[in-house]
């Protein structure tokens, strides 16, 4: 099924307006900055986050200048955070394409990230909504705190599902929650609808991250992250956490602690990946996604009346669950 076509169907015009405004916002003169910004624009991706803002706004009203400026501001904030994350993680690739720090260097990447962040703040100021500005600023704080929490968690010799959720709550879930909430705010939805939209976005973000983590247990060049990449970075995600806690296997637990200490060998990481797959880790993570899907569908049932928007939101949920990249 072509989920992306169904998702975009009700917002084709609005999405084109967003893309034009986004590209204008990242346009500057000649020189190194212009080259780096063109590099970033060339890897635009599927625009899933701004699409969510536009869909939620149209679900509750009519997409307007505030919606578009908020969508560009949030996408720029997210883009800046990815540029900085690649520096922190010393990543050479982002979804199969060279990262900014790999193409140039860390100094350029940090400064380009700062430029994009400032542009995000400028763009969101054009919404003329103090509440939307507040939401975006709070999102920036939450994303940074989530990254720091993840780094501190790597250094602890504890492995828990609760800590895993705390990290993704402040990273991916917070991002999608802000998208849905800002979309509703941009069309002056009431407090109840804004809250319901934020919960919907939060569930989408949780699903998105769990699916992303499942990718790490399978090899696919299209995904841009090989098997065990998270473990090589010291991260233990939901499938492995479940397999370890449900079996109590001490040998594998020792390897897991070595993963967190960045002392595990490639063979040990491979063994832990296979152990996770053999002991229900993937199935458990998929079950969690389906539970969150039911919660997300409740929002569509209760708050979406337009048939094309309903189809788009359901397709959005299913695309996030079934996507291959």
Residue pairs with C-beta under 8 A, 6 or more apart in sequence:
1 315
1 318
3 315
3 316
3 318
3 319
3 322
4 46
4 319
6 311
6 312
6 315
7 51
7 55
7 312
7 315
7 316
7 319
8 15
8 51
8 312
9 308
9 311
9 312
10 55
10 58
10 306
10 308
10 309
10 312
11 51
11 54
11 55
11 58
11 63
11 312
14 54
14 58
14 63
14 67
14 68
15 47
15 50
15 51
15 54
17 63
17 68
18 47
18 50
18 54
18 68
18 71
18 72
19 44
19 47
21 68
21 69
21 72
22 50
22 72
22 75
22 76
23 41
25 72
25 76
25 119
25 123
26 37
26 40
26 41
26 76
26 116
26 119
27 34
27 37
28 34
28 37
32 104
32 108
33 112
33 115
36 100
36 103
36 104
36 108
36 109
36 112
37 112
37 115
37 116
39 98
39 100
39 103
40 79
40 83
40 100
40 112
40 116
42 97
43 94
43 95
43 97
45 95
47 75
48 316
48 320
49 74
49 75
49 78
49 175
49 176
49 179
50 71
50 72
50 74
50 75
50 179
51 316
52 176
52 179
52 180
52 183
52 201
52 204
52 316
53 67
53 70
53 71
53 74
53 179
53 180
53 182
53 183
53 186
54 63
54 67
54 71
54 183
55 183
55 309
55 312
55 313
55 316
56 179
56 180
56 183
56 184
56 197
56 200
56 201
57 63
57 64
57 67
57 183
57 184
57 186
57 187
58 306
58 309
59 183
59 303
59 304
59 306
59 309
59 313
60 183
60 184
60 187
60 189
60 193
60 197
60 303
61 187
61 188
61 189
62 187
63 186
63 187
64 186
64 187
65 126
65 127
66 127
66 128
66 129
66 132
66 186
66 187
67 183
67 186
67 187
69 123
69 124
69 126
69 127
70 124
70 127
70 129
70 132
70 136
70 182
70 183
70 185
70 186
71 182
71 183
72 120
72 123
73 120
73 121
73 123
73 124
73 127
73 136
74 120
74 124
74 136
74 139
74 178
74 179
74 182
76 116
76 117
76 119
76 120
76 123
77 117
77 120
77 136
77 139
77 140
77 143
78 175
79 116
80 113
80 114
80 116
80 117
80 120
81 113
81 140
81 143
81 144
82 94
83 99
83 100
83 101
83 109
83 110
83 112
83 113
83 116
84 109
84 110
84 113
85 91
85 147
86 94
86 99
86 100
86 101
86 102
86 109
87 101
87 106
87 109
87 110
87 113
88 147
88 151
89 233
90 101
91 99
91 101
91 102
92 98
92 99
92 101
92 102
93 99
93 102
93 224
94 224
95 223
95 224
95 325
96 221
96 222
96 223
96 224
97 224
99 109
100 108
100 109
100 112
100 113
101 108
101 109
104 112
117 140
120 136
121 136
124 132
124 133
124 136
125 133
127 133
127 186
129 185
129 186
131 185
132 182
132 185
132 186
135 178
135 181
135 182
135 185
136 178
136 182
138 178
139 174
139 175
139 178
142 170
142 174
143 170
143 171
143 174
143 175
145 170
146 167
146 168
146 169
146 170
146 171
146 174
147 171
149 166
149 167
149 170
150 167
150 171
150 235
153 163
153 167
154 233
154 234
154 235
154 260
154 262
155 260
156 260
157 257
157 260
157 261
159 236
159 241
159 244
159 245
159 253
159 256
159 257
159 260
160 241
161 238
161 241
161 242
161 245
164 236
164 237
164 238
164 241
165 206
168 205
168 206
168 209
168 210
169 202
169 206
171 209
172 205
172 206
172 208
172 209
172 212
173 202
173 205
173 206
173 209
174 202
174 205
175 205
176 201
176 202
176 204
176 205
176 208
177 198
177 199
177 201
177 202
177 205
178 198
178 201
179 201
180 197
180 198
180 200
180 201
180 202
180 204
181 194
181 197
181 198
181 201
183 197
184 193
184 194
184 197
184 198
185 194
189 197
193 303
196 299
196 302
196 303
197 299
197 303
199 295
199 299
200 296
200 299
200 300
200 303
203 292
203 293
203 295
203 296
203 299
204 296
204 316
204 317
204 320
206 288
206 292
207 289
207 292
207 293
207 296
207 317
207 320
207 321
208 320
210 238
210 285
210 288
210 289
210 292
211 289
211 320
211 321
211 323
213 230
213 237
213 238
213 239
213 285
214 239
214 282
214 285
214 286
215 223
215 225
216 225
216 227
216 228
216 229
216 230
216 231
216 237
216 273
217 227
217 228
217 239
217 273
217 276
217 277
217 281
217 282
218 227
219 226
219 227
220 324
220 325
222 324
222 325
223 324
223 325
224 325
227 270
227 273
228 266
228 269
228 270
228 272
228 273
230 236
230 237
231 240
231 259
231 264
231 269
231 272
231 273
232 269
234 259
234 260
234 261
234 262
235 259
236 244
236 256
236 259
236 260
238 281
238 284
238 285
238 288
239 276
239 277
239 281
239 282
239 284
239 285
240 256
240 272
240 273
240 276
240 281
241 281
242 280
242 281
242 284
242 285
243 252
243 275
243 276
243 278
243 279
243 280
243 281
243 284
244 252
244 253
244 256
246 279
246 280
246 284
247 279
249 275
249 279
252 271
252 272
252 275
255 264
255 268
255 269
255 271
255 272
256 272
258 264
258 268
259 268
259 269
259 272
264 272
276 282
289 321
290 321
293 317
293 318
293 321
296 317
297 314
297 317
299 313
300 310
300 313
300 314
300 317
304 310
304 313
